[in-house]
Amino acid sequence: MRIFITGGGGLLGSRLAERALEEGHYVFSGYNNSIPMRGEPIKLEMAVDNSIYKAMDQAQPEIVFHTAALTDVDRCETEKDLACCINARGTKVLAEAARKMGAFLVYISTDYVFDGKQGLYKEEDAPNPINHYGHTKLLGEKYADCVARTCVIYGSKPASGKINFALWILENLQKGEEIRIVTDQYVSPTLNTNLAVMLLGAGERKLEGTNHLAGATRISRYDFARRLADVFELDSSLIIEAKMNDMNWKARRPMDSSMDISKAKRFFKDTDMPWDIDRSLKTLKEEIS
């Protein structure tokens, strides 16, 4: 199939492109700044309508995986118009283009559509974002055929010049530097390799509606860091406990945005998915080695 991935050079997009190519799909990778390493690159600016239409016309995809977004939570809070333009309006324009050519649109959303008061959120739970990033991502959801909400994506390689949460932890611990990680924010960390498998399955089988595609383990960011240190045999005493109120964040964060992935487990029961955190971190270590 012809697949178009927005954000093709990013943490998720690059791994998704790699996996899709392995499965024999023809992949177009949309990018803004960093030219993707995999797939046929197509210049794409999600804040410019004509750029979106032009890229879609060039790709003529059967499936669109929309991974591109303004994901800097604090920047979204200070540049609200830009966040709306990219995350909400850009998604609307992309969906219109996809609909005209009969392409199935898979939209990667976020756990931040929830307020964090409950945790282990199911697909039918009512969203209530407490920051502008979550608000704009929720606005984008209504335009997609498949909404794939996920949480704290990490992977074995830097992407688009950025390192993800897991690599940031490893980099600092390997240098013997202390890091402060919050103990009171609970999430469902998601290995990009696992997410890529789930997304391709969702796209290929036209999984409609809202779906929580994330790791299976509810864990605090602090405990995730310690578990990661243990797997890589690094000094976990360098990981210093902190609280969310101690952090110099501009935007509020949900305290518990962990996700219930029971629906995903039923849908992907025919795959040997390393759902739990221990298997996922071992996979991460194997990918880095």
C-alpha positions as CSV (number, residue, x, y, z in Angstrom):
1,M,0.0,0.0,0.0
2,R,1.0,3.6,-0.4
3,I,1.5,5.2,3.0
4,F,2.1,8.8,3.9
5,I,3.6,9.6,7.3
6,T,3.6,13.2,8.5
7,G,6.5,13.8,10.8
8,G,8.4,11.1,9.0
9,G,11.7,12.1,10.6
10,G,10.4,12.1,14.2
11,L,10.7,9.6,17.0
12,L,7.5,7.7,16.0
13,G,7.4,8.6,12.3
14,S,10.9,7.3,11.5
15,R,10.2,4.0,13.3
16,L,6.9,3.7,11.6
17,A,8.4,4.3,8.2
18,E,11.1,1.6,8.9
19,R,8.5,-0.9,9.9
20,A,6.2,-0.2,7.0
21,L,9.1,-0.6,4.5
22,E,10.0,-3.9,6.1
23,E,6.4,-5.0,5.4
24,G,6.7,-4.0,1.8
25,H,4.7,-0.8,1.7
26,Y,5.6,2.2,-0.4
27,V,6.3,5.0,2.1
28,F,6.3,8.7,1.7
29,S,7.8,10.6,4.7
30,G,6.6,14.2,5.2
31,Y,9.1,16.5,6.9
32,N,9.5,20.2,7.8
33,N,13.1,20.6,8.9
34,S,14.9,17.2,9.2
35,I,14.9,15.1,6.1
36,P,13.8,11.6,6.9
37,M,16.2,8.7,6.6
38,R,13.5,6.3,5.4
39,G,10.8,6.6,2.8
40,E,10.5,9.1,-0.1
41,P,10.8,12.5,1.5
42,I,8.1,15.1,0.9
43,K,8.3,18.7,2.2
44,L,5.4,19.4,4.5
45,E,4.4,22.4,6.7
46,M,1.4,21.6,8.8
47,A,0.8,25.3,9.4
48,V,0.4,26.0,5.6
49,D,-2.7,24.7,3.9
50,N,-1.2,24.6,0.4
51,S,1.8,22.7,1.6
52,I,-0.6,20.0,3.0
53,Y,-2.6,19.7,-0.2
54,K,0.5,19.6,-2.3
55,A,2.1,16.9,-0.2
56,M,-1.0,14.8,-0.3
57,D,-1.4,15.2,-4.0
58,Q,2.2,14.0,-4.5
59,A,1.9,11.0,-2.2
60,Q,-1.6,9.9,-3.3
61,P,-1.7,7.6,-0.2
62,E,-4.1,4.9,0.8
63,I,-3.3,5.4,4.5
64,V,-2.1,8.5,6.2
65,F,-0.4,8.3,9.6
66,H,-0.5,11.8,11.1
67,T,2.3,11.8,13.6
68,A,3.4,15.5,13.1
69,A,2.4,17.9,15.8
70,L,3.7,20.7,18.0
71,T,4.3,18.6,21.0
72,D,6.3,21.0,23.2
73,V,3.7,21.3,26.0
74,D,5.1,24.6,27.4
75,R,5.6,26.1,24.0
76,C,1.9,25.3,23.2
77,E,1.0,27.2,26.3
78,T,2.9,30.4,25.2
79,E,2.2,30.1,21.5
80,K,-1.4,29.1,21.5
81,D,-2.2,30.3,18.0
82,L,0.6,28.3,16.5
83,A,-0.4,25.2,18.4
84,C,-4.0,25.5,17.2
85,C,-2.8,26.1,13.6
86,I,-0.6,23.0,13.5
87,N,-2.4,20.6,15.8
88,A,-6.0,21.4,15.1
89,R,-6.4,23.3,11.8
90,G,-3.6,21.4,10.1
91,T,-5.2,18.1,11.0
92,K,-8.5,19.4,9.6
93,V,-7.0,20.3,6.3
94,L,-5.1,17.0,6.1
95,A,-8.3,15.1,6.8
96,E,-10.1,17.0,4.1
97,A,-7.4,16.1,1.6
98,A,-7.4,12.4,2.7
99,R,-11.2,12.2,2.4
100,K,-11.1,13.6,-1.2
101,M,-8.7,10.8,-2.3
102,G,-10.3,8.0,-0.2
103,A,-7.3,7.6,2.2
104,F,-7.7,6.3,5.7
105,L,-6.4,8.8,8.3
106,V,-4.8,7.5,11.5
107,Y,-4.2,10.4,13.9
108,I,-1.8,10.1,16.8
109,S,-3.2,11.8,19.8
110,T,-2.2,12.0,23.4
111,D,-2.9,11.0,27.0
112,Y,-2.9,14.8,27.7
113,V,-6.5,15.0,26.5
114,F,-7.3,13.9,30.1
115,D,-7.1,15.9,33.3
116,G,-5.2,13.2,35.2
117,K,-7.6,12.9,38.1
118,Q,-8.5,9.3,37.4
119,G,-5.8,7.3,35.6
120,L,-6.0,4.1,33.6
121,Y,-8.3,5.9,31.2
122,K,-10.5,4.0,28.8
123,E,-11.6,5.1,25.4
124,E,-15.1,6.0,26.6
125,D,-13.9,8.2,29.4
126,A,-14.6,11.9,28.9
127,P,-11.6,14.0,27.9
128,N,-10.9,17.2,29.9
129,P,-7.5,18.6,29.0
130,I,-5.8,21.0,31.5
131,N,-3.3,22.5,29.1
132,H,-3.4,24.0,25.6
133,Y,-1.4,21.1,24.0
134,G,-4.1,18.6,25.2
135,H,-6.8,21.0,24.0
136,T,-5.4,21.3,20.5
137,K,-4.8,17.6,20.2
138,L,-8.4,16.9,21.3
139,L,-9.7,19.3,18.6
140,G,-7.8,17.4,16.0
141,E,-9.3,14.0,17.0
142,K,-12.7,14.7,15.5
143,Y,-11.3,14.8,12.0
144,A,-9.7,11.3,11.9
145,D,-10.9,7.9,10.9
146,C,-8.8,6.3,13.6
147,V,-7.7,8.2,16.8
148,A,-4.7,6.5,18.4
149,R,-4.0,8.0,21.8
150,T,-0.6,7.2,23.2
151,C,1.7,8.2,26.1
152,V,5.4,9.1,26.7
153,I,6.9,7.6,23.5
154,Y,10.5,6.5,23.8
155,G,13.0,4.8,21.5
156,S,16.5,3.7,20.9
157,K,17.6,6.5,18.6
158,P,17.5,10.3,18.6
159,A,15.1,11.8,16.0
160,S,14.9,15.2,14.4
161,G,17.9,16.3,16.5
162,K,16.0,15.5,19.8
163,I,16.5,12.8,22.4
164,N,13.5,11.2,24.0
165,F,12.8,10.8,27.8
166,A,14.5,7.4,28.0
167,L,17.6,8.4,26.1
168,W,17.9,11.6,28.2
169,I,17.9,9.5,31.3
170,L,20.5,7.1,30.0
171,E,22.7,9.9,28.7
172,N,22.9,11.6,32.0
173,L,23.3,8.5,34.1
174,Q,26.1,7.3,31.8
175,K,27.9,10.6,32.4
176,G,27.4,10.2,36.2
177,E,25.2,13.2,36.4
178,E,22.2,13.5,38.8
179,I,18.7,14.0,37.4
180,R,15.5,15.1,39.0
181,I,12.4,13.0,38.1
182,V,8.9,13.5,39.4
183,T,7.5,10.8,41.7
184,D,3.8,12.0,41.4
185,Q,3.1,11.9,37.7
186,Y,1.9,8.5,36.5
187,V,2.0,7.5,32.8
188,S,2.0,4.5,30.4
189,P,5.4,4.7,28.7
190,T,5.3,3.4,25.1
191,L,8.2,2.0,23.1
192,N,8.1,3.4,19.6
193,T,8.8,0.0,18.1
194,N,5.6,-1.4,19.8
195,L,3.6,1.6,18.8
196,A,4.7,1.3,15.2
197,V,3.5,-2.3,15.0
198,M,0.1,-1.3,16.5
199,L,-0.4,1.7,14.2
200,L,0.4,-0.3,11.1
201,G,-2.1,-3.0,12.2
202,A,-4.7,-0.3,12.9
203,G,-4.2,1.2,9.5
204,E,-4.1,-2.0,7.5
205,R,-7.2,-3.3,9.2
206,K,-9.0,0.0,9.1
207,L,-9.6,0.2,12.9
208,E,-12.0,3.1,13.3
209,G,-12.9,5.2,16.3
210,T,-10.8,6.0,19.4
211,N,-8.1,3.6,20.5
212,H,-5.6,3.7,23.3
213,L,-2.3,2.3,22.0
214,A,0.3,2.5,24.7
215,G,2.4,0.5,27.1
216,A,0.6,-1.7,29.5
217,T,2.3,-0.6,32.7
218,R,1.1,2.3,34.8
219,I,4.2,3.7,36.4
220,S,5.5,7.0,37.8
221,R,8.2,8.8,35.8
222,Y,10.6,8.3,38.7
223,D,10.0,4.6,38.9
224,F,10.3,4.3,35.1
225,A,13.7,6.0,35.4
226,R,14.9,3.6,38.1
227,R,13.6,0.6,36.1
228,L,15.5,1.8,33.1
229,A,18.7,2.3,35.2
230,D,18.4,-1.2,36.5
231,V,18.0,-2.8,33.0
232,F,21.1,-0.9,31.7
233,E,23.0,-1.5,34.9
234,L,23.5,2.2,35.7
235,D,23.6,4.0,39.1
236,S,20.0,4.6,40.1
237,S,21.2,6.6,43.1
238,L,21.7,9.5,40.7
239,I,18.0,9.7,40.2
240,I,16.7,12.3,42.6
241,E,13.0,12.4,43.7
242,A,11.1,15.6,42.8
243,K,7.5,16.7,42.8
244,M,5.5,18.2,39.9
245,N,5.2,21.5,41.9
246,D,9.0,21.7,42.0
247,M,9.3,21.8,38.3
248,N,9.5,25.1,36.4
249,W,6.8,24.2,33.9
250,K,4.7,26.8,32.2
251,A,1.8,24.4,31.5
252,R,0.0,22.2,33.9
253,R,0.5,18.4,33.5
254,P,-2.0,15.7,34.5
255,M,-1.0,13.8,37.6
256,D,-2.2,10.4,36.3
257,S,-2.8,10.0,32.6
258,S,-2.0,6.3,32.4
259,M,-4.1,4.4,29.9
260,D,-6.2,1.3,29.9
261,I,-5.3,-0.7,26.8
262,S,-7.6,-3.6,27.1
263,K,-9.2,-2.8,23.8
264,A,-5.8,-2.8,22.0
265,K,-4.9,-6.1,23.7
266,R,-8.0,-7.7,22.3
267,F,-7.4,-6.3,18.8
268,F,-3.7,-7.4,18.7
269,K,-4.1,-10.7,20.5
270,D,-2.6,-12.5,17.5
271,T,0.8,-10.6,18.0
272,D,3.6,-11.3,20.4
273,M,3.5,-7.7,21.7
274,P,5.9,-6.9,24.6
275,W,3.2,-5.0,26.4
276,D,4.7,-4.8,29.9
277,I,7.5,-2.3,30.9
278,D,10.1,-5.0,31.6
279,R,9.9,-6.6,28.2
280,S,9.8,-3.3,26.4
281,L,12.9,-2.0,28.2
282,K,14.7,-5.2,27.3
283,T,13.8,-4.6,23.7
284,L,15.1,-1.1,24.0
285,K,18.4,-2.4,25.3
286,E,18.7,-4.9,22.5
287,E,18.0,-2.1,19.9
288,I,20.6,0.2,21.4
289,S,23.3,-2.6,21.7
